[in-house]
Amino acid sequence: MTTFFWLSVTLIIYTYLGYSAVLAVLAKLIGRKPVKLPVTPTVTLLIAAYNEESVIAQKLKNSLALDYPRDKLQILVAADGSDDRTPDIVRQFAAQGVDLSFSPPRRGKMAAINRAIERASGDIVVFSDANNMYAENALRELVAPFADPTVGAVTGAKVIAKGDGALGASEGLYWKYESFIKQKETELGTSIGAPGEILALRRDLFEAPPDAIINDDFFMAMRLLRRGYRIIYNPRARSVERVSATAGDEMARRARIIAGRYQTLALMKDLLPWQKPRAVWQVLSHKYARPLVPLAMITALVSNLWLAVRGIGWLWRIIFAGQVGFYLLALIGMRRQSAGGKVGKLLYLPTFLVNSNLAALMGLWRFLTGGQSTRWQRVKRRE
């Protein structure tokens, strides 16, 4: 049991702290900054919008105000399946050059994108969601690394809007942590993530994922790496969004992502860029270790309990008390989600970690039972 406990603790510590620490050291020793030049290729901003009547007008106004040559920017909305006013609202912007790709049947987000991309005229396609608002310079920052022909895709920073309470503060802290990791990965040659809300891709490299793929953005990232291209993370390209309306909504969103992560785990023999050992290590550490953390947490708790009950040293009782205390803090945080101030935010950090790993268990169950649909489900955001 002692071995099980320490293996579990080692996995948890490595996943959350060890990997980022090793990245930081390697980036300091052998890393280099990516090439960025003020280039202005033609760009298609492709916005996926399923039943987004509450935000689509704001998104289009935001897109039209971006600092990029208007004669080199196509704004294209893929709204397939929307049965609210989304298509009608988009049509109101036609005089300002906004294009609409719409078909009434709902076939899923990627089906809508696959159909819309045939109308894309830009050399670079920037994929975005309707609820993400871009910083004014986002497009210029996204295209700058494409001056390097080895770059196949560029991603930007996801920023959580301020003022959304403890859940928003915890989410914001998580994305700052993610930003640090992606920056260091990029300095080592390539990032391995490609979030669909702010992803720029060379149009001639676009490869539609199979219909059964849940995490289409991660699949596209892996395909680019296998084809020898790099993915650059540029934190100066910022995308701002509101946090999910409730912790339950956020768990549902994460559960879908983790179900897709397990799906790609099953496909990793044919998906990972084996010709790039460093990138393989990054994928295993950054993407594939995290879904295993809740299993490690359960193992650590159960093995610790066994050791404490067996009376093998007082240290095991202290460690077990610490684990129980952590989960009690998470429970308190769940009951005080609306609490403000530093105390409320501090209490919610254990809650955020526990909820994230509960979502991972939900994702595992959906993957094992085939209960996760490939169709994207709109998650309600705070207003």
Secondary structure, 3 states (H helix, E strand, C coil): CHHHHHHHHHHHHHHHHHHHHHHHHHHHHHCCCCCCCCCCCCEEEEEECCCCCCCHHHHHHHHHCCCCCHHHEEEEEECCCCCCCHHHHHHCCHHHCEEEECCCCCCCHHHHHHHHHHHCCCCEEEEEECCCEECCCHHHHHHHHHHCCCEEEEEEEEEECCCCHHHHHHHHHHHHHHHHHHHHHHHCCCCCCCCCCEEEEEHHHCCCCCCCCCCHHHHHHHHHHHCCCEEEEEEEEEEEECCECCHHHHHHHHHHHHHHHHHHHHCHHHHCCCCCHHHHHHHHHHHHCHHHHHHHHHHHHHHHHHHHHCCCCHHHHHHHHHHHHHHHHHHHHHHCCCCCHHHHHHHHHHHHHHHHHHHHHHHHHHHHHCCCCCCCCCCCECC
